[in-house]
Amino acid sequence: SSVSPVMSVFEYPVIVVDEAAQATEPEVIVAINQSLLGGRVVLIGDHMQLPAVIKSAGAGFAGLSISLFERLFDQPGLASITLDTQYRMAPSICKWSSDEFYHGKLMSGSNVSKYSCIAGFPWPEGQAIAFVHVHGHEMQVGGGPSYQNKVEVDCIARIVKSLLDAKDIEASDLGIISP
């Protein structure tokens, strides 16, 4: 059996794989294969945020929908470290994430004790996070893999208009993420 030239070009004493929880097992194994015999491998990621990116239904059915990171995370004999303090979100958002995904173990190290809510939206009291339930349904667009939900789009447009009309923020302060 021959080895691909790509696989044998470099050998490193330490391999660090960032976002390993989103990488498929074969992708991580390729990186691990580059470590020297007896080398170290560090997998960095958070399997509680996003799953492995699988582009093939067959790969998912074959068990590759779980990343190597997630598969190894709780294995006895392997060291895992959980970073339990975050510094980039409002404490109320951190609390929700902590309770929802991390069994209450995620703490906020933010030096901002309380974010003020932006005018133009009926925020829940003392919260910097809100969930808006929208009745609507997904419709396929153009016969391809894309879908749209017109009711959600209309709801987002009304929220954005309300926020901008309140003049607490400008359009350049606003980001809309649609996974």
Steps between C-alpha positions, in 0.01 A plus 500: 500500500630843414474813711388828349789747467286755684485268802876456525633850426484643852524349844446714808560431869175683587183524292225747601162460331274802558121465466552124524138448606390617154756291312419150378698206635694451174604868499634476854667165435691654208630770737586247771686291245740793456623476859831333569491159662448585865387853412219689667161591358275776637139512383328832568127547459160497661271214408216679678498781240513358149516138385743356249442633149379202300450546127387148424191326633683169457783619725244602762332160485843336532552666838707799389244754618680503835840665494808325635515782755154412635570128487819540707390781733386285794723198440679377813874546487486800266547844650226749421483856618182704502537875486222616727525879478401710200568868445304592186131502584259667733466316831132423436587338165779308670258376766258374237778322308640360824164360611400375154824336386755481782302381805541843666882478500579785259578827675518854373829676556364809332588820678174644370260424781189595305444576137238761429228376270471671164182701455244390245446141614296358791791332681417267789575679828874503575586279201722559200356200317150442365336222304224586255282212387387539141225297336599427146640227282810439295469514122764371263652768278591435137491121529840496675606443861395850615184569696323814610233589751318815392327542838841500678640751250205734558538468879873580482430799274246638752746455790782669308273791404387540861861496627613755242193722554584518872834661399695321777715329236591550136474243220879445517461388866264217407586149385253242374604135497290248312645150526 
